[in-house]
Amino acid sequence: PTAPAPARKWSPRDFQFGRLLGEGSYATVHYAREEKYAGVELAALLRLKHPLIVTLHFRFKDDERLYFVLEFAKNGDLLGWIRKLGSFDVPTARFYFAEIVLATRYMHEQNVLHRDLKPENILIAEDFHIRVTDFGSAKILDAPPPPTASQASSIRSGQSGRGPARVPRSGRENRGSFVGTAEYCSPEMLNDQPVTAAADVWALGCILYQMLAGRPPFKEINEYLTFQKIVKLDYTIPEAMDADAADLIRQILVLDPEARPDLDAVLAHPFLAPLD
């Protein structure tokens, strides 16, 4: 019989450490993630230069960690404002939704799928414009594999390798993969199908719904039940919701990713017409 593979030996070098989550009598608990995700995030941030996307000022590392110095968003995140206000009025939701769509369209033009768009990852800067952040779940299409943390640290500032080329909407990952957050996850990601830009479009529909209704369209007491609601398209639109917004949400939240509007069509929808 074949001998079992030796267990991997983990060390602090394998992780990027973040905020303190809690303290006990004998230990402290920090948020952490594998450094390969830090490499993906770095590759995305080096590629994306846009006023509505968080700026990477510089980065450095020590023997155990890779550090990112990012733009500070003074006014918190979109989720905090939704919770504070309960929901947004239509003009406010329209304004922020348009900014998120514009930022996402730029990402897609640069071959980057975010794959974890949600209100927590939409920061509000001092000027009250958005900054999209957290590219740890991102996928760079038609590009070499993202650098590992150790490789990424050696990239000279401002260099991002091969220049981006626009990938059509039909561009796909080699395989499906589950990433992101339950309430904003597209059905194709749950069904292990190849993921395209349409997965980010789905998340945008969820964000628009939440801004206007004060809650995500798909929300249950645990992830399993939330996933069941998503794959069954089990949601309802409040009767009081703006009619154009409701129509756009219905167009976006469909099970077939090929049937969702692309971002140019979203920007041309009557809901956003008052911004023209």
BELLIN-V325589 format. One record per residue. N is the residue number from 1. RES is the residue in one letter. PHI is phi in radians with two decimals (* if undefined). OMEGA is omega in radians with two decimals (999 if undefined). Layout:
# BELLIN-V325589
N;RES;PHI;OMEGA
N;RES;PHI;OMEGA
This chain:
# BELLIN-V325589
1;P;*;3.14
2;T;-1.28;-3.14
3;A;-1.21;3.12
4;P;-1.11;3.12
5;A;-1.14;3.13
6;P;-1.09;3.13
7;A;-1.11;3.12
8;R;-1.16;3.06
9;K;-1.66;-3.10
10;W;-1.56;3.07
11;S;-2.54;3.10
12;P;-0.99;3.14
13;R;-1.16;-3.11
14;D;-1.41;-3.02
15;F;-2.27;2.94
16;Q;-1.83;-3.05
17;F;-1.64;-3.12
18;G;-2.15;-2.97
19;R;-1.20;3.04
20;L;-1.28;-3.13
21;L;-1.69;-3.12
22;G;-3.10;-3.14
23;E;-2.36;3.04
24;G;-2.09;-3.11
25;S;-1.19;-3.02
26;Y;-2.18;-3.05
27;A;-2.71;2.96
28;T;-2.07;-3.10
29;V;-2.03;3.12
30;H;-2.05;2.94
31;Y;-1.18;3.12
32;A;-2.62;3.04
33;R;-2.53;-3.13
34;E;-1.03;-3.07
35;E;-1.19;3.08
36;K;-1.08;3.11
37;Y;-1.26;3.04
38;A;-1.10;3.09
39;G;-1.13;3.08
40;V;-1.10;-3.12
41;E;-1.09;3.12
42;L;-1.11;3.13
43;A;-1.03;3.13
44;A;-1.18;-3.11
45;L;-1.15;3.09
46;L;-1.19;-3.11
47;R;-1.45;-2.97
48;L;-1.66;3.10
49;K;-2.21;-3.03
50;H;-2.68;-3.10
51;P;-1.11;-3.14
52;L;-1.78;3.11
53;I;-2.12;-3.07
54;V;-0.98;-3.10
55;T;-1.62;2.97
56;L;-1.55;-3.11
57;H;-1.35;3.04
58;F;-2.91;3.13
59;R;-2.53;3.12
60;F;-2.73;-3.13
61;K;-2.54;2.96
62;D;-2.07;-3.07
63;D;-1.19;-3.05
64;E;-2.15;-2.97
65;R;-2.38;3.00
66;L;-1.91;-3.07
67;Y;-1.99;3.02
68;F;-1.95;3.02
69;V;-1.85;-3.01
70;L;-1.91;3.02
71;E;-0.97;3.12
72;F;-1.56;3.11
73;A;-1.75;-2.95
74;K;-1.11;-2.98
75;N;-1.78;3.02
76;G;1.32;-3.10
77;D;-2.16;-3.08
78;L;-1.09;-3.13
79;L;-1.07;3.12
80;G;-1.04;3.13
81;W;-1.27;3.07
82;I;-1.09;3.14
83;R;-1.16;-3.13
84;K;-1.17;-3.05
85;L;-1.65;-3.06
86;G;1.57;3.03
87;S;-2.93;3.13
88;F;-1.72;2.95
89;D;-1.27;-3.02
90;V;-1.07;3.14
91;P;-1.05;3.13
92;T;-1.18;3.10
93;A;-1.07;3.13
94;R;-1.06;-3.12
95;F;-1.06;-3.08
96;Y;-1.26;3.08
97;F;-1.09;3.13
98;A;-1.05;3.14
99;E;-1.14;3.13
100;I;-1.13;3.12
101;V;-1.12;3.14
102;L;-1.09;3.12
103;A;-1.13;-3.13
104;T;-1.19;3.10
105;R;-1.05;3.09
106;Y;-1.08;3.10
107;M;-0.97;-3.11
108;H;-1.16;3.06
109;E;-1.09;3.12
110;Q;-1.65;3.10
111;N;1.24;-3.11
112;V;-1.97;2.92
113;L;-1.66;-3.13
114;H;-1.33;3.05
115;R;1.24;3.03
116;D;-2.58;3.09
117;L;-1.25;3.14
118;K;-2.89;-3.08
119;P;-1.00;3.12
120;E;-1.12;-3.10
121;N;-1.72;3.03
122;I;-1.94;-3.13
123;L;-1.46;3.11
124;I;-2.03;-3.06
125;A;-1.37;-3.12
126;E;-1.03;3.14
127;D;-1.46;3.14
128;F;1.16;2.91
129;H;-1.64;-3.05
130;I;-1.40;2.91
131;R;-2.40;3.08
132;V;-1.26;-3.08
133;T;-2.39;3.06
134;D;1.11;3.12
135;F;-1.77;-3.13
136;G;-1.16;3.10
137;S;-1.79;-3.03
138;A;-1.17;3.03
139;K;-2.24;3.07
140;I;-1.72;-3.04
141;L;-1.41;3.07
142;D;0.84;-3.14
143;A;-2.44;3.05
144;P;-1.03;3.10
145;P;-0.94;-3.13
146;P;-1.06;-3.13
147;P;-1.16;2.98
148;T;-1.22;-3.12
149;A;-1.03;-3.12
150;S;-1.19;3.09
151;Q;-1.21;-3.09
152;A;-1.09;-3.09
153;S;-1.17;-3.12
154;S;-1.62;3.12
155;I;-1.23;3.14
156;R;-1.18;-3.11
157;S;-0.98;3.08
158;G;1.53;3.12
159;Q;-1.71;-3.12
160;S;-2.22;3.09
161;G;1.33;-3.10
162;R;-1.06;-3.13
163;G;-1.13;-3.10
164;P;-1.23;3.03
165;A;-2.31;-3.05
166;R;-1.13;3.11
167;V;-1.83;3.14
168;P;-1.10;-3.12
169;R;-0.98;-3.10
170;S;-1.41;3.11
171;G;-1.01;-3.02
172;R;-2.26;2.90
173;E;-1.24;3.10
174;N;-1.16;3.13
175;R;-2.67;3.06
176;G;-1.29;3.08
177;S;-2.72;3.11
178;F;-1.57;3.00
179;V;-2.42;3.05
180;G;1.71;-3.02
181;T;-2.14;-2.94
182;A;-0.88;-2.99
183;E;-1.16;-3.06
184;Y;-2.04;-3.06
185;C;-1.40;-3.11
186;S;-1.34;-3.11
187;P;-1.08;-3.13
188;E;-1.17;3.07
189;M;-1.19;3.13
190;L;-1.27;-3.12
191;N;-1.63;3.09
192;D;1.00;3.07
193;Q;-1.69;3.10
194;P;-0.99;-3.05
195;V;-1.79;3.13
196;T;-2.14;3.08
197;A;-1.03;-3.13
198;A;-1.09;3.09
199;A;-1.16;3.07
200;D;-1.18;3.10
201;V;-1.07;3.09
202;W;-0.96;-3.12
203;A;-1.05;3.10
204;L;-1.09;3.08
205;G;-1.07;3.10
206;C;-1.13;-3.14
207;I;-1.17;3.11
208;L;-1.05;3.09
209;Y;-0.97;-3.07
210;Q;-1.15;3.12
211;M;-1.05;-3.07
212;L;-1.57;-3.08
213;A;-1.73;-3.13
214;G;1.48;-3.14
215;R;-2.66;3.09
216;P;-1.19;3.12
217;P;-1.20;-3.11
218;F;-2.10;-3.08
219;K;-2.57;3.09
220;E;-2.39;-3.04
221;I;-1.31;3.07
222;N;-2.62;-3.07
223;E;-1.12;-3.11
224;Y;-1.02;-3.12
225;L;-1.20;3.05
226;T;-1.09;3.12
227;F;-1.07;3.12
228;Q;-1.10;3.10
229;K;-1.13;-3.12
230;I;-1.15;-3.05
231;V;-1.21;3.07
232;K;-1.68;-3.09
233;L;0.91;-3.04
234;D;-1.68;3.07
235;Y;-2.62;3.10
236;T;-2.28;3.11
237;I;-1.74;3.13
238;P;-0.99;-3.10
239;E;-1.05;-3.07
240;A;-1.42;-3.09
241;M;-1.17;3.08
242;D;-0.88;-3.01
243;A;-1.11;-3.14
244;D;-1.18;3.09
245;A;-1.09;3.13
246;A;-1.06;3.12
247;D;-1.11;3.13
248;L;-1.12;3.12
249;I;-1.06;3.12
250;R;-1.09;3.11
251;Q;-1.19;-3.09
252;I;-1.38;-3.04
253;L;-1.49;3.03
254;V;-2.17;-3.03
255;L;-1.20;-3.11
256;D;-1.43;-3.11
257;P;-1.07;3.14
258;E;-1.23;-3.13
259;A;-1.55;3.12
260;R;-1.31;3.09
261;P;-1.19;2.98
262;D;-1.37;-2.99
263;L;-1.27;3.03
264;D;-1.13;3.10
265;A;-1.17;3.08
266;V;-1.06;-3.14
267;L;-1.14;-3.14
268;A;-1.54;-3.09
269;H;-1.20;-3.14
270;P;-0.98;3.12
271;F;-1.03;-3.11
272;L;-1.67;-3.10
273;A;-1.01;-3.14
274;P;-1.06;3.14
275;L;-1.50;-3.11
276;D;-1.12;999
